[in-house]
Amino acid sequence: MDPNRRLPSTGRQRLTVIWTWAARRRRTALAHILRGACYGIGTGTIGLAFIWVEQCL
């Protein structure tokens, strides 16, 4: 949202503006969540692999 722009004064119009703003950014948010999940899975896998190697030695 433009920080200089004011929200509509009525509740229904305000909800419509907020919903539209969130819908436009939904794809970006999902991409960040997916990236974070992939990084977490990769980090966990590498960590478990190192633990397994240490146990074998």
N, C-alpha and C positions, 0 to 999 in steps of 0.2 A: 504494500500500500504506500501511497505517497504520504510522507509524514505531514505535509502541509495541508492535505485534504482532510476535511472533517467527515466523520461518519454521519449518515442520515439520522435525523432525530427520532423517527418512529422505529419501533422495535422490529417490525416485519422487514422494512427496508434495510435496517442495520444487519439483520441476520442474513439477508440475501447477499449483501456486500461481503460479509465475512465468509460466507459459504463459497462464493465465487473466488475470493482470494485464496482460500485453502485448496479449492479444487485445482487451481492453476499450478499450485506448488506440490501437489500430491505425488506426481511422478518423480520430482527431484528428491522428496523425502524418502520415497520407497527405494530409489537408487542408493541413497546414503545408508539406509538400513541394510540393504543387500550387501553393499560393500563392507560394512562393519561386520556382518555375519560371516562373510567369506574370510576376512582377515582373522576373525576370532577362531574359525574352524582351522585355518592354516596354522596359526600360532599354536593352538592346542595340539594339533597333529605333530608338529615338529617337536614340541615339548615332550609329548608321550614317546616319540621316537628316541629322543635323547635319554629319557629315563630308561627305556628298554635297553638301549646300547650300554648304559652304565651298569645295569643289572647283569648283562651278559658278560661283561669284562671282569 
